[in-house]
């Protein structure tokens, strides 16, 4: 309930609730497998918390398609995340991720990271207070081909998640010089401006938020 039970006019509670909606939508859509949204999720439809409304033929179960500012912003955010998903082969793999190097590369197809940028250890996974982690999905280690028999290659993505209430600084590591991380999505707001971050730099991950970055080559004279 983010600090209040039921409807509220508290701007801090409402802002956090909207951020959590974005977190849930982004987590679902960007997870491996086929994303499945229930009608109205893209508008923040809740049924007032009733998850068993099959016998409620009234406003509780009806879908209100009228758009206010909050609903319009959430709908646009959902469209943005879906469009990003559709253009990312690494999010649409047909086989399981293996967590090991593929095709002789030094980079694993998937790696789970601590805020320090280092790969998570068993101790880190079992630490009771750890609520922030990252996942790196390598777009150049997909062991699949398209309908023409060509190797599938996509962007390498870094997804950072923070379930803490407070911001967490996350170290952005790259495997080679001349590479940058480009921010695509940050659920702290309904829309994110494109910005790049150097490898080895820090991203301030807002409390209860999720960030998606993709690896880019540094253009000469720009960063």
C-alpha positions in Angstrom: 0.0 0.0 0.0 3.1 2.2 0.0 2.2 3.9 3.4 -1.6 4.4 3.0 -4.5 2.0 2.9 -6.8 2.5 -0.1 -7.3 5.7 -2.1 -5.1 8.6 -1.0 -4.2 12.2 -2.0 -0.7 11.9 -0.5 1.6 12.9 -3.4 4.5 10.8 -2.1 2.4 7.7 -1.8 0.8 8.2 -5.2 4.2 8.7 -6.8 5.6 5.5 -5.3 2.5 3.5 -6.3 3.0 4.7 -9.9 6.6 3.8 -9.8 5.8 0.3 -8.5 3.3 -0.1 -11.4 6.1 0.7 -13.8 8.4 -1.7 -12.0 6.0 -4.6 -12.3 5.2 -3.9 -15.9 8.9 -3.6 -16.9 9.9 -6.7 -14.9 7.1 -8.8 -16.6 7.7 -7.6 -20.2 11.5 -7.8 -20.1 11.6 -11.3 -18.4 12.5 -14.3 -20.6 9.4 -16.0 -22.0 6.2 -14.7 -23.5 4.9 -11.6 -21.6 1.2 -11.9 -20.7 -0.7 -8.8 -19.6 -4.2 -8.9 -18.3 -6.5 -6.4 -20.0 -6.3 -3.1 -18.1 -2.8 -3.7 -16.6 -1.4 -1.1 -18.9 -3.8 1.4 -17.3 -3.2 0.4 -13.7 -6.5 -1.5 -13.3 -6.6 -3.0 -9.8 -10.2 -4.2 -9.2 -9.6 -2.5 -5.8 -7.4 -5.4 -4.7 -10.0 -8.1 -5.5 -8.3 -10.9 -7.4 -11.4 -13.1 -7.5 -14.0 -10.8 -9.2 -15.4 -13.3 -11.7 -18.9 -13.0 -10.2 -18.8 -9.2 -9.9 -20.7 -7.8 -12.9 -20.3 -4.2 -11.8 -17.7 -1.4 -11.7 -15.4 -3.6 -9.7 -14.7 -5.9 -12.7 -15.5 -3.5 -15.6 -12.6 -1.9 -17.4 -12.6 1.9 -17.3 -10.9 3.1 -20.5 -11.0 6.8 -19.7 -7.5 8.2 -19.5 -6.5 10.7 -16.9 -2.9 12.0 -16.6 -1.6 9.0 -14.6 -3.2 6.4 -16.8 -2.0 8.1 -20.0 1.5 8.2 -18.6 1.4 4.5 -17.6 0.0 3.6 -21.0 2.8 5.4 -22.8 5.4 3.8 -20.5 4.0 0.3 -21.3 4.1 1.1 -25.0 7.8 2.2 -24.7 8.8 -1.0 -22.9 6.9 -3.3 -25.3 8.5 -1.6 -28.3 12.0 -2.0 -26.7 11.3 -5.7 -26.0 10.2 -6.3 -29.6 13.6 -5.0 -30.9 15.8 -7.0 -28.5 16.7 -10.6 -29.6 18.4 -11.3 -26.2 15.0 -11.0 -24.6 13.4 -13.4 -27.0 15.7 -16.4 -26.9 14.2 -19.7 -27.8 16.6 -21.6 -25.6 17.6 -21.5 -21.9 20.3 -19.2 -20.7 23.2 -21.2 -19.5 25.3 -18.8 -17.4 28.5 -19.8 -19.2 30.6 -18.6 -22.1 29.3 -19.3 -25.5 31.1 -19.7 -28.9 34.6 -19.3 -27.2 33.8 -15.9 -25.8 35.1 -14.7 -22.4 31.6 -13.3 -21.7 28.8 -15.4 -20.2 25.4 -15.3 -21.9 23.9 -14.2 -18.5 25.6 -12.8 -15.4 24.1 -11.7 -12.1 25.9 -8.7 -10.6 26.3 -7.0 -7.2 26.2 -3.2 -6.9 30.0 -3.3 -7.0 29.7 -4.6 -10.6 31.2 -7.9 -9.6 29.5 -11.2 -10.3 27.4 -12.4 -7.4 28.7 -15.2 -5.2 26.8 -17.8 -3.2 27.3 -15.6 -0.1 25.8 -12.6 -1.9 22.8 -14.6 -3.0 22.2 -15.9 0.6 22.8 -12.5 2.3 19.5 -11.7 4.1 19.5 -7.9 3.4 20.5 -7.9 -0.2 17.8 -6.2 -2.2 19.7 -4.8 -5.2 21.2 -6.7 -8.1 21.9 -6.4 -11.8 21.6 -8.9 -14.7 23.8 -8.6 -17.8 22.4 -10.3 -20.9 25.0 -10.7 -23.7 23.5 -10.0 -27.1 26.4 -11.5 -29.0 26.3 -14.9 -27.4 22.9 -16.1 -28.7 23.4 -19.7 -29.9 20.6 -19.4 -32.5 20.1 -18.5 -36.1 17.2 -16.8 -37.9 15.0 -18.2 -40.7 17.9 -17.6 -43.2 20.4 -19.5 -41.2 22.2 -16.3 -40.1 23.5 -15.9 -36.6 21.2 -13.8 -34.3 23.0 -10.9 -32.7 21.5 -8.2 -30.6 22.3 -5.5 -28.0 23.9 -6.4 -24.7 21.7 -5.3 -21.9 22.2 -4.4 -18.3 19.1 -4.5 -16.1 19.5 -3.0 -12.6 16.9 -3.5 -9.8 16.7 -1.9 -6.4 14.1 -3.0 -3.9 15.6 -0.9 -1.1 13.9 2.3 0.0 17.1 4.2 -0.4 19.2 4.9 -3.5 22.0 2.4 -4.2 25.1 3.4 -6.3 25.8 0.7 -8.9 29.1 0.4 -10.7 28.8 0.0 -14.4 31.5 -2.3 -15.7 32.4 -3.0 -19.4 34.8 -5.7 -20.7 36.7 -3.3 -23.1 37.6 0.3 -23.5 35.6 2.5 -25.9 32.2 1.2 -24.7 29.4 3.1 -23.0 26.2 2.2 -21.3 23.2 4.0 -22.8 20.1 4.4 -20.5 16.9 3.3 -22.2 14.4 2.9 -19.3 14.4 4.2 -15.7 11.2 3.5 -13.8 11.8 6.4 -11.4 9.8 8.4 -14.0 7.3 7.6 -16.7 9.7 8.7 -19.4 13.5 8.5 -19.5 15.9 10.7 -21.5 18.7 9.0 -23.3 22.0 9.4 -21.5 25.3 7.5 -21.7 27.6 6.4 -18.8 31.2 5.4 -19.0 32.4 2.0 -18.0 33.6 2.0 -14.4 31.3 4.9 -13.6 28.4 4.9 -11.1 24.7 4.9 -11.7 22.6 6.2 -8.8 19.8 3.6 -8.7 16.8 5.2 -7.1 15.0 3.3 -4.3 12.4 0.9 -5.5 13.3 1.3 -9.2 14.6 -0.5 -12.2 16.9 0.7 -14.9 17.7 -0.8 -18.3 20.9 0.1 -20.2 22.4 -1.1 -23.4 26.0 -1.3 -24.5 27.2 1.1 -27.1 30.5 2.0 -28.8 31.9 5.4 -27.8 31.7 7.8 -30.7 34.9 9.8 -31.4 34.9 13.0 -29.4 31.7 12.2 -27.6 30.7 10.4 -24.4 
